Amino acid sequence: MLWEAFGSVLLGLALAWAVDRQFSDRLPARRAVFLAGPLGALFGAYVTRAALGPDQVLGTLVGAVLIGAVLLSLLVRPSGRRLRKAFPF
């Protein structure tokens, strides 16, 4: 269990680094990104381990990456172009 937690934190850091390199102009402060990545992956590992059981190490790490990616995607802001409003009022 300890190695799963350590692995999920490392995967979350790698994911945060990749997102920071790709979308650096559309993200908040780097501290928030590098904090949200590992925390999201750690939470994802916890949820996935609770759902799958203790013997599914690979599944737990995949779930950690997926939930960490979802959390990081919530930090990405829209691009600089303005979106058209759906309602004119």
N, CA and C atoms as an extended XYZ file, in Angstrom:
267
Properties=species:S:1:pos:R:3:atomname:S:1:resname:S:1:resid:I:1 pbc="F F F"
N         0.816       -1.193        0.000 N   MET     1
C         0.000        0.000        0.000 CA  MET     1
C         0.861        1.259        0.000 C   MET     1
N         1.952        1.203        0.716 N   LEU     2
C         2.833        2.359        0.763 CA  LEU     2
C         3.446        2.636       -0.609 C   LEU     2
N         3.792        1.561       -1.336 N   TRP     3
C         4.371        1.744       -2.667 CA  TRP     3
C         3.349        2.255       -3.664 C   TRP     3
N         2.099        1.866       -3.488 N   GLU     4
C         1.051        2.401       -4.353 CA  GLU     4
C         0.880        3.897       -4.123 C   GLU     4
N         0.912        4.310       -2.871 N   ALA     5
C         0.781        5.738       -2.563 CA  ALA     5
C         1.976        6.517       -3.112 C   ALA     5
N         3.163        5.979       -2.925 N   PHE     6
C         4.365        6.645       -3.430 CA  PHE     6
C         4.355        6.704       -4.955 C   PHE     6
N         3.955        5.619       -5.591 N   GLY     7
C         3.879        5.592       -7.045 CA  GLY     7
C         2.832        6.545       -7.586 C   GLY     7
N         1.699        6.634       -6.900 N   SER     8
C         0.657        7.549       -7.373 CA  SER     8
C         1.084        9.002       -7.215 C   SER     8
N         1.812        9.319       -6.156 N   VAL     9
C         2.313       10.690       -5.993 CA  VAL     9
C         3.323       11.017       -7.084 C   VAL     9
N         4.198       10.073       -7.400 N   LEU    10
C         5.166       10.307       -8.481 CA  LEU    10
C         4.475       10.449       -9.834 C   LEU    10
N         3.468        9.635      -10.080 N   LEU    11
C         2.717        9.768      -11.327 CA  LEU    11
C         1.956       11.095      -11.372 C   LEU    11
N         1.443       11.531      -10.244 N   GLY    12
C         0.768       12.823      -10.186 CA  GLY    12
C         1.722       13.977      -10.448 C   GLY    12
N         2.930       13.886       -9.924 N   LEU    13
C         3.934       14.914      -10.203 CA  LEU    13
C         4.318       14.931      -11.680 C   LEU    13
N         4.480       13.760      -12.270 N   ALA    14
C         4.804       13.694      -13.701 CA  ALA    14
C         3.661       14.248      -14.540 C   ALA    14
N         2.449       13.956      -14.150 N   LEU    15
C         1.292       14.477      -14.866 CA  LEU    15
C         1.195       15.991      -14.726 C   LEU    15
N         1.460       16.508      -13.529 N   ALA    16
C         1.434       17.953      -13.314 CA  ALA    16
C         2.530       18.639      -14.122 C   ALA    16
N         3.690       18.021      -14.211 N   TRP    17
C         4.781       18.591      -15.006 CA  TRP    17
C         4.401       18.645      -16.481 C   TRP    17
N         3.787       17.566      -16.976 N   ALA    18
C         3.390       17.529      -18.389 CA  ALA    18
C         2.307       18.567      -18.678 C   ALA    18
N         1.351       18.704      -17.790 N   VAL    19
C         0.286       19.697      -17.979 CA  VAL    19
C         0.863       21.104      -17.895 C   VAL    19
N         1.801       21.318      -16.995 N   ASP    20
C         2.410       22.640      -16.859 CA  ASP    20
C         3.201       23.013      -18.106 C   ASP    20
N         3.866       22.062      -18.709 N   ARG    21
C         4.607       22.356      -19.941 CA  ARG    21
C         3.674       22.610      -21.112 C   ARG    21
N         2.560       21.900      -21.171 N   GLN    22
C         1.653       22.012      -22.302 CA  GLN    22
C         0.756       23.250      -22.211 C   GLN    22
N         0.237       23.540      -21.032 N   PHE    23
C        -0.748       24.603      -20.867 CA  PHE    23
C        -0.291       25.671      -19.882 C   PHE    23
N         0.956       26.045      -19.887 N   SER    24
C         1.479       26.961      -18.871 CA  SER    24
C         0.810       28.330      -18.912 C   SER    24
N         0.363       28.770      -20.083 N   ASP    25
C        -0.264       30.090      -20.169 CA  ASP    25
C        -1.728       30.072      -19.744 C   ASP    25
N        -2.329       28.894      -19.604 N   ARG    26
C        -3.747       28.788      -19.268 CA  ARG    26
C        -3.982       28.221      -17.875 C   ARG    26
N        -2.943       28.130      -17.054 N   LEU    27
C        -3.056       27.555      -15.719 CA  LEU    27
C        -2.852       28.615      -14.644 C   LEU    27
N        -3.350       28.351      -13.445 N   PRO    28
C        -3.029       29.260      -12.331 CA  PRO    28
C        -1.573       29.078      -11.910 C   PRO    28
N        -1.229       29.506      -10.749 N   ALA    29
C         0.153       29.446      -10.262 CA  ALA    29
C         0.692       28.015      -10.291 C   ALA    29
N         1.978       27.900      -10.547 N   ARG    30
C         2.609       26.583      -10.634 CA  ARG    30
C         2.478       25.802       -9.338 C   ARG    30
N         2.474       26.502       -8.230 N   ARG    31
C         2.345       25.843       -6.928 CA  ARG    31
C         1.021       25.098       -6.848 C   ARG    31
N        -0.038       25.705       -7.357 N   ALA    32
C        -1.355       25.058       -7.340 CA  ALA    32
C        -1.371       23.827       -8.240 C   ALA    32
N        -0.705       23.912       -9.381 N   VAL    33
C        -0.671       22.782      -10.314 CA  VAL    33
C         0.123       21.632       -9.713 C   VAL    33
N         1.289       21.928       -9.158 N   PHE    34
C         2.131       20.876       -8.607 CA  PHE    34
C         1.633       20.373       -7.253 C   PHE    34
N         0.656       21.029       -6.687 N   LEU    35
C         0.001       20.508       -5.493 CA  LEU    35
C        -1.224       19.689       -5.868 C   LEU    35
N        -1.960       20.130       -6.881 N   ALA    36
C        -3.186       19.440       -7.284 CA  ALA    36
C        -2.885       18.106       -7.968 C   ALA    36
N        -1.810       18.016       -8.704 N   GLY    37
C        -1.472       16.772       -9.399 CA  GLY    37
C        -1.257       15.596       -8.458 C   GLY    37
N        -0.313       15.694       -7.529 N   PRO    38
C        -0.109       14.572       -6.608 CA  PRO    38
C        -1.284       14.328       -5.664 C   PRO    38
N        -1.943       15.393       -5.219 N   LEU    39
C        -3.097       15.177       -4.338 CA  LEU    39
C        -4.244       14.507       -5.068 C   LEU    39
N        -4.475       14.894       -6.314 N   GLY    40
C        -5.506       14.245       -7.110 CA  GLY    40
C        -5.185       12.787       -7.382 C   GLY    40
N        -3.925       12.508       -7.673 N   ALA    41
C        -3.523       11.123       -7.919 CA  ALA    41
C        -3.600       10.295       -6.638 C   ALA    41
N        -3.254       10.879       -5.519 N   LEU    42
C        -3.340       10.157       -4.251 CA  LEU    42
C        -4.798        9.865       -3.894 C   LEU    42
N        -5.664       10.830       -4.124 N   PHE    43
C        -7.084       10.609       -3.888 CA  PHE    43
C        -7.627        9.563       -4.860 C   PHE    43
N        -7.176        9.625       -6.105 N   GLY    44
C        -7.590        8.639       -7.091 CA  GLY    44
C        -7.140        7.235       -6.725 C   GLY    44
N        -5.935        7.116       -6.184 N   ALA    45
C        -5.454        5.804       -5.738 CA  ALA    45
C        -6.296        5.290       -4.574 C   ALA    45
N        -6.677        6.178       -3.681 N   TYR    46
C        -7.500        5.778       -2.542 CA  TYR    46
C        -8.867        5.281       -3.003 C   TYR    46
N        -9.502        6.041       -3.888 N   VAL    47
C       -10.834        5.670       -4.374 CA  VAL    47
C       -10.768        4.376       -5.193 C   VAL    47
N        -9.770        4.260       -6.050 N   THR    48
C        -9.658        3.080       -6.898 CA  THR    48
C        -9.322        1.844       -6.076 C   THR    48
N        -8.475        2.000       -5.084 N   ARG    49
C        -8.139        0.860       -4.215 CA  ARG    49
C        -9.353        0.412       -3.422 C   ARG    49
N       -10.159        1.373       -2.979 N   ALA    50
C       -11.373        1.008       -2.249 CA  ALA    50
C       -12.368        0.292       -3.163 C   ALA    50
N       -12.395        0.656       -4.436 N   ALA    51
C       -13.340        0.037       -5.360 CA  ALA    51
C       -12.857       -1.326       -5.857 C   ALA    51
N       -11.569       -1.458       -6.148 N   LEU    52
C       -11.062       -2.685       -6.757 CA  LEU    52
C       -10.543       -3.702       -5.758 C   LEU    52
N       -10.040       -3.256       -4.642 N   GLY    53
C        -9.455       -4.160       -3.663 CA  GLY    53
C        -7.943       -4.015       -3.616 C   GLY    53
N        -7.317       -4.660       -2.631 N   PRO    54
C        -5.879       -4.450       -2.414 CA  PRO    54
C        -4.957       -5.162       -3.404 C   PRO    54
N        -5.444       -6.114       -4.160 N   ASP    55
C        -4.557       -6.880       -5.035 CA  ASP    55
C        -4.419       -6.314       -6.432 C   ASP    55
N        -5.034       -5.208       -6.729 N   GLN    56
C        -5.036       -4.629       -8.071 CA  GLN    56
C        -4.116       -3.404       -8.130 C   GLN    56
N        -2.821       -3.638       -8.126 N   VAL    57
C        -1.848       -2.537       -8.082 CA  VAL    57
C        -1.885       -1.730       -9.377 C   VAL    57
N        -1.873       -2.389      -10.510 N   LEU    58
C        -1.872       -1.683      -11.788 CA  LEU    58
C        -3.173       -0.901      -11.984 C   LEU    58
N        -4.278       -1.495      -11.621 N   GLY    59
C        -5.564       -0.799      -11.710 CA  GLY    59
C        -5.633        0.406      -10.799 C   GLY    59
N        -5.028        0.287       -9.626 N   THR    60
C        -4.997        1.410       -8.694 CA  THR    60
C        -4.193        2.564       -9.262 C   THR    60
N        -3.063        2.265       -9.881 N   LEU    61
C        -2.234        3.331      -10.455 CA  LEU    61
C        -2.896        3.964      -11.678 C   LEU    61
N        -3.592        3.167      -12.465 N   VAL    62
C        -4.316        3.724      -13.612 CA  VAL    62
C        -5.432        4.639      -13.131 C   VAL    62
N        -6.156        4.212      -12.113 N   GLY    63
C        -7.199        5.056      -11.539 CA  GLY    63
C        -6.640        6.333      -10.945 C   GLY    63
N        -5.458        6.243      -10.344 N   ALA    64
C        -4.817        7.431       -9.778 CA  ALA    64
C        -4.482        8.440      -10.859 C   ALA    64
N        -3.958        7.968      -11.976 N   VAL    65
C        -3.614        8.868      -13.082 CA  VAL    65
C        -4.871        9.483      -13.680 C   VAL    65
N        -5.914        8.683      -13.849 N   LEU    66
C        -7.139        9.204      -14.451 CA  LEU    66
C        -7.797       10.273      -13.587 C   LEU    66
N        -7.917       10.024      -12.308 N   ILE    67
C        -8.552       11.014      -11.432 CA  ILE    67
C        -7.650       12.230      -11.258 C   ILE    67
N        -6.334       12.038      -11.231 N   GLY    68
C        -5.420       13.178      -11.189 CA  GLY    68
C        -5.524       14.037      -12.439 C   GLY    68
N        -5.695       13.405      -13.586 N   ALA    69
C        -5.855       14.153      -14.837 CA  ALA    69
C        -7.168       14.929      -14.847 C   ALA    69
N        -8.208       14.330      -14.311 N   VAL    70
C        -9.488       15.040      -14.233 CA  VAL    70
C        -9.366       16.266      -13.331 C   VAL    70
N        -8.701       16.117      -12.212 N   LEU    71
C        -8.530       17.261      -11.312 CA  LEU    71
C        -7.690       18.354      -11.960 C   LEU    71
N        -6.645       17.976      -12.650 N   LEU    72
C        -5.821       18.982      -13.327 CA  LEU    72
C        -6.562       19.642      -14.482 C   LEU    72
N        -7.446       18.912      -15.128 N   SER    73
C        -8.197       19.520      -16.219 CA  SER    73
C        -9.157       20.589      -15.716 C   SER    73
N        -9.551       20.495      -14.468 N   LEU    74
C       -10.417       21.530      -13.901 CA  LEU    74
C        -9.675       22.844      -13.674 C   LEU    74
N        -8.359       22.803      -13.642 N   LEU    75
C        -7.572       24.019      -13.436 CA  LEU    75
C        -7.325       24.796      -14.726 C   LEU    75
N        -7.474       24.153      -15.871 N   VAL    76
C        -7.178       24.797      -17.149 CA  VAL    76
C        -8.275       25.810      -17.475 C   VAL    76
N        -7.853       27.036      -17.728 N   ARG    77
C        -8.786       28.101      -18.096 CA  ARG    77
C        -8.977       28.130      -19.606 C   ARG    77
N       -10.064       28.749      -20.061 N   PRO    78
C       -10.275       28.866      -21.512 CA  PRO    78
C        -9.162       29.676      -22.165 C   PRO    78
N        -9.003       29.494      -23.460 N   SER    79
C        -7.969       30.231      -24.176 CA  SER    79
C        -8.324       31.715      -24.243 C   SER    79
N        -7.439       32.509      -24.804 N   GLY    80
C        -7.601       33.959      -24.838 CA  GLY    80
C        -8.757       34.442      -25.682 C   GLY    80
N        -9.190       33.648      -26.629 N   ARG    81
C       -10.291       34.109      -27.481 CA  ARG    81
C       -11.592       34.052      -26.709 C   ARG    81
N       -12.453       34.988      -27.012 N   ARG    82
C       -13.744       35.075      -26.333 CA  ARG    82
C       -14.714       34.071      -26.936 C   ARG    82
N       -15.456       33.429      -26.097 N   LEU    83
C       -16.485       32.515      -26.568 CA  LEU    83
C       -17.777       33.282      -26.786 C   LEU    83
N       -18.534       32.864      -27.767 N   ARG    84
C       -19.802       33.503      -28.040 CA  ARG    84
C       -20.818       33.100      -26.991 C   ARG    84
N       -21.603       34.038      -26.532 N   LYS    85
C       -22.620       33.745      -25.539 CA  LYS    85
C       -23.781       32.999      -26.185 C   LYS    85
N       -24.364       32.082      -25.453 N   ALA    86
C       -25.488       31.317      -25.966 CA  ALA    86
C       -26.763       32.160      -25.984 C   ALA    86
N       -26.883       33.015      -24.989 N   PHE    87
C       -28.068       33.867      -24.888 CA  PHE    87
C       -27.636       35.314      -25.090 C   PHE    87
N       -28.321       36.067      -25.941 N   PRO    88
C       -27.881       37.439      -26.231 CA  PRO    88
C       -28.192       38.433      -25.109 C   PRO    88
N       -28.919       38.067      -24.102 N   PHE    89
C       -29.264       39.030      -23.042 CA  PHE    89
C       -28.426       38.881      -21.829 C   PHE    89
